[in-house]
Amino acid sequence: MTREGRRNALELMEEVFKTLPIEGTVSVTQLAERLDSTWEVADKYLTMIWRIQHGPRVIPIRQEGTRNVNWRKDYGPLPNEVKT
C-alpha cells in the first residue's frame, strides 16, 4: 500500500488475480468485498484485465547496444472486436 493507504494499480491487479477462484465464480460484489474495495473499482479492474487479455499482444523491440525500447502491437483484434 502507498503512504496514503491506497493501493497502486499493480498491487490491486495482483490482488484481483489472487482473489479470483480457479474453480467456480464470484460476483463483482463478492470480489469487491474480498478486496475491501468498491463495486466500481472491482468492475473496472475486471473489465481492464479482460480487455488486455483479449487484445493484441504488445511487443517490446529492444535496440541493440542501448537501453532504448520501442513498442509495437502484434496483429490481432482490438478488445471491442472480440466476440464473447
N, C-alpha and C positions, 0 to 999 in steps of 0.2 A: 504494500500500500504506500501511497505517497504521504508526505507530511500532513496534508490536509485530510487524510483518511479516505481519499478517493482512490480507486484502483485505476491504473493506466489501462489503455486498450489491450495491450498484450496480456497483462495479468488477468483481465476479465475474460478474454478469449480462452486462455488456458483453463480458467475455472469452468467455463461453459463446456469445454471438451471433457474435463474430469467429471463433471456433474451429470452429463447425459448418459443414460444407461445404454449398454450394448444390446441387451435384450429388453423388449418392452418399450414403452414410450412414457413421456411425461408431457404435461401441458405446459404452455408458456407460463401460466400462473404458478404451477408447481416448480418450474425451473427458477423463476424469479424468487420464490420463497427460499429455495435451496441456496441461491446466490446471495441472499439478503439484498435484493435489488428490486427495482420496479418492473412491472409488466412491460412497459415501453422499452426499457433498456434491454431486457431479455429478448424481446421480439426483434429489436433492431440488430442485436448481435447474431441471433439465429439466421435472420434474413441475410445479413452480410456474409456469414460463413457459407450459407447455401449458394449465394451468388458467386463467391470466389471459387467454390468447388465446381461450379458448372460453367465457368467462363474459360476463355483460352488461357493456356499457360503463359506465364511471364518468364522470360529467359534473360539471365544476365550474360552480357558479352564482355569478357574481360580483355582489356588492351594489354598485350604482352609488354612487359618492361615498365608498366606504370600502375598506379593504384586506381586509375580511372575504370569505371564500369559503365557501359551503355546498356540500355534495356530495350527489349522488343517483345511483342506478343507473338506467340506461336499461332498457327492457323486454328481457328475454332469459332463456334458461335458465341455471341455475347449472351450473358445470362437471361436477358429478356426474350431471346430467341429459342431457349431450351424448352421443350415440351415436357411437362411433368405428368 
